[in-house]
């Protein structure tokens, strides 16, 4: 199972909105509603930001939103803040012989 | 408060290693559990998931046949038995609660495989 494709880096100024894409296939992103997004600051464990494509866990700011179209999922961060600077990973359930998950390649978000 | 504490990592010249993940703050026996790893400077990789009872186990192709996930619900502990270790298994290994959409993670235990 190949990793999902994300841009290596995305940047924006404080207050702006940015969108991170996550491209897979009909066997993963396109075929299931089980797409999630994780934020990871250096030295820390990943943090769930979005699950089931569009849902936010309790305590996650509504500045973070998810969507999906075809084989591509997206994470949008609006009102960009300095603390949003981190690595972001998408993850999707993937069809196969067994229960299987695949992560994206990761995107470094830089706040200018 | 959910707490997950991994242990057992270290520097190994190949061979085998067993990782543990001690869980607290939730009903361990009701939750599927997952291992995810991250090679130094690299991205996240799903490794394995086990059902709440332990009856069902799932593995990434990269570790299938070499790693075994197990659990002891009486000890609230998750395990990852790693055999035939390779240099590419060098990573920080995280345990996470549930089978998907992982809200709760440990801080990880580092496994370094040296040839």
Contacts between the chains, C-beta under 8 A, distances in Angstrom:
chain1	res1	chain2	res2	distance
A	1	B	60	7.7
A	1	B	61	6.8
A	3	B	43	6.9
A	34	B	100	5.9
A	34	B	101	7.5
A	36	B	100	7.2
A	36	B	101	4.9
A	36	B	102	7.8
A	38	B	44	7.1
A	38	B	102	7.9
A	40	B	44	7.8
A	45	B	94	6.0
A	45	B	105	4.0
A	45	B	106	6.8
A	45	B	107	5.8
A	45	B	108	6.5
A	46	B	36	7.8
A	46	B	44	6.5
A	46	B	94	7.6
A	46	B	102	7.5
A	46	B	105	6.1
A	47	B	105	7.9
A	48	B	101	6.2
A	48	B	102	6.1
A	48	B	103	5.0
A	51	B	100	7.8
A	51	B	101	3.7
A	52	B	101	6.9
A	57	B	103	5.7
A	89	B	43	6.3
A	89	B	44	5.3
A	91	B	44	7.5
A	91	B	46	7.4
A	93	B	100	6.6
A	98	B	58	5.1
A	98	B	59	7.5
A	99	B	49	6.1
A	99	B	56	7.8
A	99	B	58	4.0
A	99	B	99	7.3
A	100	B	46	7.5
A	100	B	58	6.8
A	100	B	60	7.2
A	101	B	46	4.0
A	101	B	49	7.8
A	101	B	100	6.7
A	102	B	46	6.9
A	103	B	43	6.0
A	103	B	44	4.5
A	103	B	45	6.3
A	103	B	46	6.5
A	104	B	43	7.3
A	105	B	43	5.8
A	106	B	43	4.3
A	106	B	44	7.5
